[in-house]
Amino acid sequence: YFIDNMGVFFVPGAILLLNNLSLLSEIWWKLVIIILASFLISFTATYFSVRLTLYLRRRHQLRKEGKAHD
């Protein structure tokens, strides 16, 4: 549903941005900083989440193999 109707969700926002370019020209550098910070935070959180998941899976697998040998 959302993919079929993406235009409905993004076109009004894009038109609003185009109508207010003068406001954006004053704060563009703040937006760039926020976007970069958000990217770095989400990238770091994803990295550590994947590392933790792999560690826990490996630990679980080792425990499972240890019980099978007993």
mmCIF file of the N, C-alpha and C atoms, coordinates in Angstrom:
data_MODEL
# 
_entry.id   MODEL 
# 
loop_
_atom_site.group_PDB 
_atom_site.id 
_atom_site.type_symbol 
_atom_site.label_atom_id 
_atom_site.label_alt_id 
_atom_site.label_comp_id 
_atom_site.label_asym_id 
_atom_site.label_entity_id 
_atom_site.label_seq_id 
_atom_site.pdbx_PDB_ins_code 
_atom_site.Cartn_x 
_atom_site.Cartn_y 
_atom_site.Cartn_z 
_atom_site.occupancy 
_atom_site.B_iso_or_equiv 
_atom_site.pdbx_formal_charge 
_atom_site.auth_seq_id 
_atom_site.auth_comp_id 
_atom_site.auth_asym_id 
_atom_site.auth_atom_id 
_atom_site.pdbx_PDB_model_num 
ATOM 1   N N  . TYR A 1 1  ? 0.823  -1.192  0.000  1.00 0.00 ? 1  TYR A N  1 
ATOM 2   C CA . TYR A 1 1  ? 0.000  0.000   0.000  1.00 0.00 ? 1  TYR A CA 1 
ATOM 3   C C  . TYR A 1 1  ? 0.866  1.254   0.000  1.00 0.00 ? 1  TYR A C  1 
ATOM 4   N N  . PHE A 1 2  ? 1.874  1.289   0.903  1.00 0.00 ? 2  PHE A N  1 
ATOM 5   C CA . PHE A 1 2  ? 2.693  2.492   1.025  1.00 0.00 ? 2  PHE A CA 1 
ATOM 6   C C  . PHE A 1 2  ? 3.550  2.722   -0.222 1.00 0.00 ? 2  PHE A C  1 
ATOM 7   N N  . ILE A 1 3  ? 4.087  1.654   -0.782 1.00 0.00 ? 3  ILE A N  1 
ATOM 8   C CA . ILE A 1 3  ? 4.922  1.801   -1.972 1.00 0.00 ? 3  ILE A CA 1 
ATOM 9   C C  . ILE A 1 3  ? 4.088  2.276   -3.157 1.00 0.00 ? 3  ILE A C  1 
ATOM 10  N N  . ASP A 1 4  ? 2.894  1.769   -3.283 1.00 0.00 ? 4  ASP A N  1 
ATOM 11  C CA . ASP A 1 4  ? 2.020  2.187   -4.384 1.00 0.00 ? 4  ASP A CA 1 
ATOM 12  C C  . ASP A 1 4  ? 1.602  3.646   -4.256 1.00 0.00 ? 4  ASP A C  1 
ATOM 13  N N  . ASN A 1 5  ? 1.586  4.177   -3.056 1.00 0.00 ? 5  ASN A N  1 
ATOM 14  C CA . ASN A 1 5  ? 1.104  5.541   -2.821 1.00 0.00 ? 5  ASN A CA 1 
ATOM 15  C C  . ASN A 1 5  ? 2.189  6.472   -2.306 1.00 0.00 ? 5  ASN A C  1 
ATOM 16  N N  . MET A 1 6  ? 3.440  6.215   -2.647 1.00 0.00 ? 6  MET A N  1 
ATOM 17  C CA . MET A 1 6  ? 4.533  7.052   -2.150 1.00 0.00 ? 6  MET A CA 1 
ATOM 18  C C  . MET A 1 6  ? 4.398  8.506   -2.586 1.00 0.00 ? 6  MET A C  1 
ATOM 19  N N  . GLY A 1 7  ? 3.877  8.720   -3.778 1.00 0.00 ? 7  GLY A N  1 
ATOM 20  C CA . GLY A 1 7  ? 3.694  10.089  -4.249 1.00 0.00 ? 7  GLY A CA 1 
ATOM 21  C C  . GLY A 1 7  ? 2.778  10.891  -3.339 1.00 0.00 ? 7  GLY A C  1 
ATOM 22  N N  . VAL A 1 8  ? 1.769  10.242  -2.814 1.00 0.00 ? 8  VAL A N  1 
ATOM 23  C CA . VAL A 1 8  ? 0.822  10.917  -1.919 1.00 0.00 ? 8  VAL A CA 1 
ATOM 24  C C  . VAL A 1 8  ? 1.534  11.379  -0.649 1.00 0.00 ? 8  VAL A C  1 
ATOM 25  N N  . PHE A 1 9  ? 2.534  10.618  -0.208 1.00 0.00 ? 9  PHE A N  1 
ATOM 26  C CA . PHE A 1 9  ? 3.215  10.953  1.031  1.00 0.00 ? 9  PHE A CA 1 
ATOM 27  C C  . PHE A 1 9  ? 4.339  11.966  0.834  1.00 0.00 ? 9  PHE A C  1 
ATOM 28  N N  . PHE A 1 10 ? 5.041  11.928  -0.304 1.00 0.00 ? 10 PHE A N  1 
ATOM 29  C CA . PHE A 1 10 ? 6.228  12.752  -0.478 1.00 0.00 ? 10 PHE A CA 1 
ATOM 30  C C  . PHE A 1 10 ? 6.014  14.013  -1.303 1.00 0.00 ? 10 PHE A C  1 
ATOM 31  N N  . VAL A 1 11 ? 5.069  14.021  -2.207 1.00 0.00 ? 11 VAL A N  1 
ATOM 32  C CA . VAL A 1 11 ? 4.864  15.196  -3.053 1.00 0.00 ? 11 VAL A CA 1 
ATOM 33  C C  . VAL A 1 11 ? 4.471  16.421  -2.237 1.00 0.00 ? 11 VAL A C  1 
ATOM 34  N N  . PRO A 1 12 ? 3.528  16.345  -1.308 1.00 0.00 ? 12 PRO A N  1 
ATOM 35  C CA . PRO A 1 12 ? 3.189  17.553  -0.531 1.00 0.00 ? 12 PRO A CA 1 
ATOM 36  C C  . PRO A 1 12 ? 4.387  18.106  0.253  1.00 0.00 ? 12 PRO A C  1 
ATOM 37  N N  . GLY A 1 13 ? 5.197  17.212  0.810  1.00 0.00 ? 13 GLY A N  1 
ATOM 38  C CA . GLY A 1 13 ? 6.381  17.680  1.533  1.00 0.00 ? 13 GLY A CA 1 
ATOM 39  C C  . GLY A 1 13 ? 7.387  18.337  0.618  1.00 0.00 ? 13 GLY A C  1 
ATOM 40  N N  . ALA A 1 14 ? 7.584  17.770  -0.561 1.00 0.00 ? 14 ALA A N  1 
ATOM 41  C CA . ALA A 1 14 ? 8.523  18.349  -1.526 1.00 0.00 ? 14 ALA A CA 1 
ATOM 42  C C  . ALA A 1 14 ? 8.042  19.719  -2.009 1.00 0.00 ? 14 ALA A C  1 
ATOM 43  N N  . ILE A 1 15 ? 6.753  19.854  -2.234 1.00 0.00 ? 15 ILE A N  1 
ATOM 44  C CA . ILE A 1 15 ? 6.204  21.144  -2.665 1.00 0.00 ? 15 ILE A CA 1 
ATOM 45  C C  . ILE A 1 15 ? 6.372  22.175  -1.555 1.00 0.00 ? 15 ILE A C  1 
ATOM 46  N N  . LEU A 1 16 ? 6.135  21.772  -0.319 1.00 0.00 ? 16 LEU A N  1 
ATOM 47  C CA . LEU A 1 16 ? 6.317  22.685  0.805  1.00 0.00 ? 16 LEU A CA 1 
ATOM 48  C C  . LEU A 1 16 ? 7.761  23.159  0.901  1.00 0.00 ? 16 LEU A C  1 
ATOM 49  N N  . LEU A 1 17 ? 8.703  22.236  0.732  1.00 0.00 ? 17 LEU A N  1 
ATOM 50  C CA . LEU A 1 17 ? 10.115 22.615  0.760  1.00 0.00 ? 17 LEU A CA 1 
ATOM 51  C C  . LEU A 1 17 ? 10.459 23.587  -0.369 1.00 0.00 ? 17 LEU A C  1 
ATOM 52  N N  . LEU A 1 18 ? 9.959  23.316  -1.561 1.00 0.00 ? 18 LEU A N  1 
ATOM 53  C CA . LEU A 1 18 ? 10.242 24.207  -2.686 1.00 0.00 ? 18 LEU A CA 1 
ATOM 54  C C  . LEU A 1 18 ? 9.636  25.590  -2.493 1.00 0.00 ? 18 LEU A C  1 
ATOM 55  N N  . ASN A 1 19 ? 8.500  25.661  -1.855 1.00 0.00 ? 19 ASN A N  1 
ATOM 56  C CA . ASN A 1 19 ? 7.869  26.959  -1.596 1.00 0.00 ? 19 ASN A CA 1 
ATOM 57  C C  . ASN A 1 19 ? 8.590  27.748  -0.509 1.00 0.00 ? 19 ASN A C  1 
ATOM 58  N N  . ASN A 1 20 ? 9.376  27.078  0.320  1.00 0.00 ? 20 ASN A N  1 
ATOM 59  C CA . ASN A 1 20 ? 10.050 27.746  1.433  1.00 0.00 ? 20 ASN A CA 1 
ATOM 60  C C  . ASN A 1 20 ? 11.571 27.649  1.330  1.00 0.00 ? 20 ASN A C  1 
ATOM 61  N N  . LEU A 1 21 ? 12.101 27.759  0.121  1.00 0.00 ? 21 LEU A N  1 
ATOM 62  C CA . LEU A 1 21 ? 13.549 27.676  -0.067 1.00 0.00 ? 21 LEU A CA 1 
ATOM 63  C C  . LEU A 1 21 ? 14.287 28.796  0.658  1.00 0.00 ? 21 LEU A C  1 
ATOM 64  N N  . SER A 1 22 ? 13.650 29.929  0.822  1.00 0.00 ? 22 SER A N  1 
ATOM 65  C CA . SER A 1 22 ? 14.314 31.035  1.517  1.00 0.00 ? 22 SER A CA 1 
ATOM 66  C C  . SER A 1 22 ? 14.587 30.674  2.974  1.00 0.00 ? 22 SER A C  1 
ATOM 67  N N  . LEU A 1 23 ? 13.665 29.932  3.602  1.00 0.00 ? 23 LEU A N  1 
ATOM 68  C CA . LEU A 1 23 ? 13.896 29.486  4.979  1.00 0.00 ? 23 LEU A CA 1 
ATOM 69  C C  . LEU A 1 23 ? 15.019 28.460  5.039  1.00 0.00 ? 23 LEU A C  1 
ATOM 70  N N  . LEU A 1 24 ? 15.053 27.561  4.054  1.00 0.00 ? 24 LEU A N  1 
ATOM 71  C CA . LEU A 1 24 ? 16.085 26.537  4.036  1.00 0.00 ? 24 LEU A CA 1 
ATOM 72  C C  . LEU A 1 24 ? 17.463 27.129  3.792  1.00 0.00 ? 24 LEU A C  1 
ATOM 73  N N  . SER A 1 25 ? 17.538 28.193  3.013  1.00 0.00 ? 25 SER A N  1 
ATOM 74  C CA . SER A 1 25 ? 18.848 28.779  2.723  1.00 0.00 ? 25 SER A CA 1 
ATOM 75  C C  . SER A 1 25 ? 19.491 29.356  3.980  1.00 0.00 ? 25 SER A C  1 
ATOM 76  N N  . GLU A 1 26 ? 18.692 29.695  4.971  1.00 0.00 ? 26 GLU A N  1 
ATOM 77  C CA . GLU A 1 26 ? 19.228 30.237  6.224  1.00 0.00 ? 26 GLU A CA 1 
ATOM 78  C C  . GLU A 1 26 ? 19.727 29.142  7.170  1.00 0.00 ? 26 GLU A C  1 
ATOM 79  N N  . ILE A 1 27 ? 19.148 27.962  7.086  1.00 0.00 ? 27 ILE A N  1 
ATOM 80  C CA . ILE A 1 27 ? 19.494 26.918  8.070  1.00 0.00 ? 27 ILE A CA 1 
ATOM 81  C C  . ILE A 1 27 ? 20.035 25.654  7.430  1.00 0.00 ? 27 ILE A C  1 
ATOM 82  N N  . TRP A 1 28 ? 20.485 25.706  6.167  1.00 0.00 ? 28 TRP A N  1 
ATOM 83  C CA . TRP A 1 28 ? 20.922 24.499  5.464  1.00 0.00 ? 28 TRP A CA 1 
ATOM 84  C C  . TRP A 1 28 ? 22.046 23.800  6.193  1.00 0.00 ? 28 TRP A C  1 
ATOM 85  N N  . TRP A 1 29 ? 22.979 24.554  6.787  1.00 0.00 ? 29 TRP A N  1 
ATOM 86  C CA . TRP A 1 29 ? 24.122 23.925  7.458  1.00 0.00 ? 29 TRP A CA 1 
ATOM 87  C C  . TRP A 1 29 ? 23.683 23.167  8.706  1.00 0.00 ? 29 TRP A C  1 
ATOM 88  N N  . LYS A 1 30 ? 22.653 23.643  9.383  1.00 0.00 ? 30 LYS A N  1 
ATOM 89  C CA . LYS A 1 30 ? 22.125 22.916  10.548 1.00 0.00 ? 30 LYS A CA 1 
ATOM 90  C C  . LYS A 1 30 ? 21.504 21.592  10.106 1.00 0.00 ? 30 LYS A C  1 
ATOM 91  N N  . LEU A 1 31 ? 20.803 21.619  8.994  1.00 0.00 ? 31 LEU A N  1 
ATOM 92  C CA . LEU A 1 31 ? 20.200 20.392  8.468  1.00 0.00 ? 31 LEU A CA 1 
ATOM 93  C C  . LEU A 1 31 ? 21.267 19.376  8.079  1.00 0.00 ? 31 LEU A C  1 
ATOM 94  N N  . VAL A 1 32 ? 22.345 19.838  7.473  1.00 0.00 ? 32 VAL A N  1 
ATOM 95  C CA . VAL A 1 32 ? 23.433 18.940  7.085  1.00 0.00 ? 32 VAL A CA 1 
ATOM 96  C C  . VAL A 1 32 ? 24.052 18.295  8.321  1.00 0.00 ? 32 VAL A C  1 
ATOM 97  N N  . ILE A 1 33 ? 24.272 19.073  9.370  1.00 0.00 ? 33 ILE A N  1 
ATOM 98  C CA . ILE A 1 33 ? 24.834 18.533  10.615 1.00 0.00 ? 33 ILE A CA 1 
ATOM 99  C C  . ILE A 1 33 ? 23.894 17.500  11.226 1.00 0.00 ? 33 ILE A C  1 
ATOM 100 N N  . ILE A 1 34 ? 22.602 17.786  11.246 1.00 0.00 ? 34 ILE A N  1 
ATOM 101 C CA . ILE A 1 34 ? 21.626 16.858  11.808 1.00 0.00 ? 34 ILE A CA 1 
ATOM 102 C C  . ILE A 1 34 ? 21.582 15.563  10.993 1.00 0.00 ? 34 ILE A C  1 
ATOM 103 N N  . ILE A 1 35 ? 21.608 15.684  9.676  1.00 0.00 ? 35 ILE A N  1 
ATOM 104 C CA . ILE A 1 35 ? 21.570 14.492  8.818  1.00 0.00 ? 35 ILE A CA 1 
ATOM 105 C C  . ILE A 1 35 ? 22.810 13.645  9.027  1.00 0.00 ? 35 ILE A C  1 
ATOM 106 N N  . LEU A 1 36 ? 23.986 14.276  9.071  1.00 0.00 ? 36 LEU A N  1 
ATOM 107 C CA . LEU A 1 36 ? 25.230 13.525  9.289  1.00 0.00 ? 36 LEU A CA 1 
ATOM 108 C C  . LEU A 1 36 ? 25.265 12.870  10.669 1.00 0.00 ? 36 LEU A C  1 
ATOM 109 N N  . ALA A 1 37 ? 24.835 13.590  11.688 1.00 0.00 ? 37 ALA A N  1 
ATOM 110 C CA . ALA A 1 37 ? 24.816 13.028  13.040 1.00 0.00 ? 37 ALA A CA 1 
ATOM 111 C C  . ALA A 1 37 ? 23.841 11.849  13.115 1.00 0.00 ? 37 ALA A C  1 
ATOM 112 N N  . SER A 1 38 ? 22.684 11.998  12.508 1.00 0.00 ? 38 SER A N  1 
ATOM 113 C CA . SER A 1 38 ? 21.704 10.906  12.506 1.00 0.00 ? 38 SER A CA 1 
ATOM 114 C C  . SER A 1 38 ? 22.251 9.684   11.784 1.00 0.00 ? 38 SER A C  1 
ATOM 115 N N  . PHE A 1 39 ? 22.920 9.908   10.674 1.00 0.00 ? 39 PHE A N  1 
ATOM 116 C CA . PHE A 1 39 ? 23.517 8.806   9.935  1.00 0.00 ? 39 PHE A CA 1 
ATOM 117 C C  . PHE A 1 39 ? 24.562 8.086   10.783 1.00 0.00 ? 39 PHE A C  1 
ATOM 118 N N  . LEU A 1 40 ? 25.445 8.843   11.410 1.00 0.00 ? 40 LEU A N  1 
ATOM 119 C CA . LEU A 1 40 ? 26.507 8.230   12.211 1.00 0.00 ? 40 LEU A CA 1 
ATOM 120 C C  . LEU A 1 40 ? 25.943 7.468   13.409 1.00 0.00 ? 40 LEU A C  1 
ATOM 121 N N  . ILE A 1 41 ? 24.950 8.022   14.062 1.00 0.00 ? 41 ILE A N  1 
ATOM 122 C CA . ILE A 1 41 ? 24.342 7.351   15.215 1.00 0.00 ? 41 ILE A CA 1 
ATOM 123 C C  . ILE A 1 41 ? 23.652 6.063   14.779 1.00 0.00 ? 41 ILE A C  1 
ATOM 124 N N  . SER A 1 42 ? 22.876 6.119   13.712 1.00 0.00 ? 42 SER A N  1 
ATOM 125 C CA . SER A 1 42 ? 22.168 4.907   13.268 1.00 0.00 ? 42 SER A CA 1 
ATOM 126 C C  . SER A 1 42 ? 23.141 3.869   12.717 1.00 0.00 ? 42 SER A C  1 
ATOM 127 N N  . PHE A 1 43 ? 24.191 4.296   12.023 1.00 0.00 ? 43 PHE A N  1 
ATOM 128 C CA . PHE A 1 43 ? 25.194 3.364   11.512 1.00 0.00 ? 43 PHE A CA 1 
ATOM 129 C C  . PHE A 1 43 ? 25.917 2.670   12.660 1.00 0.00 ? 43 PHE A C  1 
ATOM 130 N N  . THR A 1 44 ? 26.291 3.442   13.683 1.00 0.00 ? 44 THR A N  1 
ATOM 131 C CA . THR A 1 44 ? 26.983 2.875   14.836 1.00 0.00 ? 44 THR A CA 1 
ATOM 132 C C  . THR A 1 44 ? 26.081 1.913   15.604 1.00 0.00 ? 44 THR A C  1 
ATOM 133 N N  . ALA A 1 45 ? 24.837 2.289   15.806 1.00 0.00 ? 45 ALA A N  1 
ATOM 134 C CA . ALA A 1 45 ? 23.898 1.416   16.520 1.00 0.00 ? 45 ALA A CA 1 
ATOM 135 C C  . ALA A 1 45 ? 23.672 0.119   15.746 1.00 0.00 ? 45 ALA A C  1 
ATOM 136 N N  . THR A 1 46 ? 23.555 0.208   14.431 1.00 0.00 ? 46 THR A N  1 
ATOM 137 C CA . THR A 1 46 ? 23.383 -0.989  13.615 1.00 0.00 ? 46 THR A CA 1 
ATOM 138 C C  . THR A 1 46 ? 24.615 -1.871  13.685 1.00 0.00 ? 46 THR A C  1 
ATOM 139 N N  . TYR A 1 47 ? 25.788 -1.276  13.609 1.00 0.00 ? 47 TYR A N  1 
ATOM 140 C CA . TYR A 1 47 ? 27.042 -2.029  13.669 1.00 0.00 ? 47 TYR A CA 1 
ATOM 141 C C  . TYR A 1 47 ? 27.133 -2.827  14.968 1.00 0.00 ? 47 TYR A C  1 
ATOM 142 N N  . PHE A 1 48 ? 26.900 -2.153  16.093 1.00 0.00 ? 48 PHE A N  1 
ATOM 143 C CA . PHE A 1 48 ? 27.018 -2.847  17.374 1.00 0.00 ? 48 PHE A CA 1 
ATOM 144 C C  . PHE A 1 48 ? 25.894 -3.861  17.593 1.00 0.00 ? 48 PHE A C  1 
ATOM 145 N N  . SER A 1 49 ? 24.721 -3.601  17.043 1.00 0.00 ? 49 SER A N  1 
ATOM 146 C CA . SER A 1 49 ? 23.630 -4.570  17.147 1.00 0.00 ? 49 SER A CA 1 
ATOM 147 C C  . SER A 1 49 ? 23.963 -5.851  16.391 1.00 0.00 ? 49 SER A C  1 
ATOM 148 N N  . VAL A 1 50 ? 24.526 -5.701  15.204 1.00 0.00 ? 50 VAL A N  1 
ATOM 149 C CA . VAL A 1 50 ? 24.909 -6.875  14.416 1.00 0.00 ? 50 VAL A CA 1 
ATOM 150 C C  . VAL A 1 50 ? 26.033 -7.626  15.112 1.00 0.00 ? 50 VAL A C  1 
ATOM 151 N N  . ARG A 1 51 ? 27.018 -6.904  15.633 1.00 0.00 ? 51 ARG A N  1 
ATOM 152 C CA . ARG A 1 51 ? 28.125 -7.565  16.339 1.00 0.00 ? 51 ARG A CA 1 
ATOM 153 C C  . ARG A 1 51 ? 27.613 -8.342  17.552 1.00 0.00 ? 51 ARG A C  1 
ATOM 154 N N  . LEU A 1 52 ? 26.704 -7.747  18.324 1.00 0.00 ? 52 LEU A N  1 
ATOM 155 C CA . LEU A 1 52 ? 26.140 -8.417  19.491 1.00 0.00 ? 52 LEU A CA 1 
ATOM 156 C C  . LEU A 1 52 ? 25.344 -9.645  19.083 1.00 0.00 ? 52 LEU A C  1 
ATOM 157 N N  . THR A 1 53 ? 24.550 -9.514  18.035 1.00 0.00 ? 53 THR A N  1 
ATOM 158 C CA . THR A 1 53 ? 23.761 -10.652 17.563 1.00 0.00 ? 53 THR A CA 1 
ATOM 159 C C  . THR A 1 53 ? 24.656 -11.798 17.110 1.00 0.00 ? 53 THR A C  1 
ATOM 160 N N  . LEU A 1 54 ? 25.697 -11.503 16.359 1.00 0.00 ? 54 LEU A N  1 
ATOM 161 C CA . LEU A 1 54 ? 26.622 -12.552 15.912 1.00 0.00 ? 54 LEU A CA 1 
ATOM 162 C C  . LEU A 1 54 ? 27.332 -13.206 17.091 1.00 0.00 ? 54 LEU A C  1 
ATOM 163 N N  . TYR A 1 55 ? 27.722 -12.393 18.068 1.00 0.00 ? 55 TYR A N  1 
ATOM 164 C CA . TYR A 1 55 ? 28.375 -12.934 19.255 1.00 0.00 ? 55 TYR A CA 1 
ATOM 165 C C  . TYR A 1 55 ? 27.435 -13.879 20.013 1.00 0.00 ? 55 TYR A C  1 
ATOM 166 N N  . LEU A 1 56 ? 26.199 -13.453 20.206 1.00 0.00 ? 56 LEU A N  1 
ATOM 167 C CA . LEU A 1 56 ? 25.241 -14.276 20.944 1.00 0.00 ? 56 LEU A CA 1 
ATOM 168 C C  . LEU A 1 56 ? 24.901 -15.554 20.189 1.00 0.00 ? 56 LEU A C  1 
ATOM 169 N N  . ARG A 1 57 ? 24.786 -15.472 18.872 1.00 0.00 ? 57 ARG A N  1 
ATOM 170 C CA . ARG A 1 57 ? 24.523 -16.676 18.070 1.00 0.00 ? 57 ARG A CA 1 
ATOM 171 C C  . ARG A 1 57 ? 25.684 -17.651 18.159 1.00 0.00 ? 57 ARG A C  1 
ATOM 172 N N  . ARG A 1 58 ? 26.903 -17.128 18.086 1.00 0.00 ? 58 ARG A N  1 
ATOM 173 C CA . ARG A 1 58 ? 28.086 -17.985 18.168 1.00 0.00 ? 58 ARG A CA 1 
ATOM 174 C C  . ARG A 1 58 ? 28.173 -18.642 19.544 1.00 0.00 ? 58 ARG A C  1 
ATOM 175 N N  . ARG A 1 59 ? 27.908 -17.867 20.578 1.00 0.00 ? 59 ARG A N  1 
ATOM 176 C CA . ARG A 1 59 ? 27.940 -18.406 21.937 1.00 0.00 ? 59 ARG A CA 1 
ATOM 177 C C  . ARG A 1 59 ? 26.869 -19.480 22.131 1.00 0.00 ? 59 ARG A C  1 
ATOM 178 N N  . HIS A 1 60 ? 25.682 -19.220 21.602 1.00 0.00 ? 60 HIS A N  1 
ATOM 179 C CA . HIS A 1 60 ? 24.598 -20.192 21.702 1.00 0.00 ? 60 HIS A CA 1 
ATOM 180 C C  . HIS A 1 60 ? 24.958 -21.478 20.954 1.00 0.00 ? 60 HIS A C  1 
ATOM 181 N N  . GLN A 1 61 ? 25.549 -21.328 19.770 1.00 0.00 ? 61 GLN A N  1 
ATOM 182 C CA . GLN A 1 61 ? 25.945 -22.491 18.976 1.00 0.00 ? 61 GLN A CA 1 
ATOM 183 C C  . GLN A 1 61 ? 27.012 -23.310 19.717 1.00 0.00 ? 61 GLN A C  1 
ATOM 184 N N  . LEU A 1 62 ? 27.975 -22.648 20.333 1.00 0.00 ? 62 LEU A N  1 
ATOM 185 C CA . LEU A 1 62 ? 29.017 -23.359 21.074 1.00 0.00 ? 62 LEU A CA 1 
ATOM 186 C C  . LEU A 1 62 ? 28.435 -24.112 22.258 1.00 0.00 ? 62 LEU A C  1 
ATOM 187 N N  . ARG A 1 63 ? 27.500 -23.494 22.958 1.00 0.00 ? 63 ARG A N  1 
ATOM 188 C CA . ARG A 1 63 ? 26.850 -24.164 24.084 1.00 0.00 ? 63 ARG A CA 1 
ATOM 189 C C  . ARG A 1 63 ? 26.054 -25.372 23.612 1.00 0.00 ? 63 ARG A C  1 
ATOM 190 N N  . LYS A 1 64 ? 25.373 -25.214 22.497 1.00 0.00 ? 64 LYS A N  1 
ATOM 191 C CA . LYS A 1 64 ? 24.564 -26.296 21.943 1.00 0.00 ? 64 LYS A CA 1 
ATOM 192 C C  . LYS A 1 64 ? 25.458 -27.455 21.526 1.00 0.00 ? 64 LYS A C  1 
ATOM 193 N N  . GLU A 1 65 ? 26.607 -27.165 20.912 1.00 0.00 ? 65 GLU A N  1 
ATOM 194 C CA . GLU A 1 65 ? 27.532 -28.222 20.512 1.00 0.00 ? 65 GLU A CA 1 
ATOM 195 C C  . GLU A 1 65 ? 28.170 -28.886 21.737 1.00 0.00 ? 65 GLU A C  1 
ATOM 196 N N  . GLY A 1 66 ? 28.424 -28.111 22.784 1.00 0.00 ? 66 GLY A N  1 
ATOM 197 C CA . GLY A 1 66 ? 29.002 -28.676 24.012 1.00 0.00 ? 66 GLY A CA 1 
ATOM 198 C C  . GLY A 1 66 ? 28.059 -29.623 24.693 1.00 0.00 ? 66 GLY A C  1 
ATOM 199 N N  . LYS A 1 67 ? 26.780 -29.330 24.722 1.00 0.00 ? 67 LYS A N  1 
ATOM 200 C CA . LYS A 1 67 ? 25.789 -30.212 25.331 1.00 0.00 ? 67 LYS A CA 1 
ATOM 201 C C  . LYS A 1 67 ? 25.599 -31.470 24.497 1.00 0.00 ? 67 LYS A C  1 
ATOM 202 N N  . ALA A 1 68 ? 25.746 -31.355 23.191 1.00 0.00 ? 68 ALA A N  1 
ATOM 203 C CA . ALA A 1 68 ? 25.569 -32.500 22.325 1.00 0.00 ? 68 ALA A CA 1 
ATOM 204 C C  . ALA A 1 68 ? 26.710 -33.507 22.521 1.00 0.00 ? 68 ALA A C  1 
ATOM 205 N N  . HIS A 1 69 ? 27.882 -33.021 22.863 1.00 0.00 ? 69 HIS A N  1 
ATOM 206 C CA . HIS A 1 69 ? 29.025 -33.914 23.059 1.00 0.00 ? 69 HIS A CA 1 
ATOM 207 C C  . HIS A 1 69 ? 29.028 -34.580 24.432 1.00 0.00 ? 69 HIS A C  1 
ATOM 208 N N  . ASP A 1 70 ? 28.297 -34.034 25.378 1.00 0.00 ? 70 ASP A N  1 
ATOM 209 C CA . ASP A 1 70 ? 28.288 -34.583 26.746 1.00 0.00 ? 70 ASP A CA 1 
ATOM 210 C C  . ASP A 1 70 ? 27.536 -35.874 26.853 1.00 0.00 ? 70 ASP A C  1 
# 
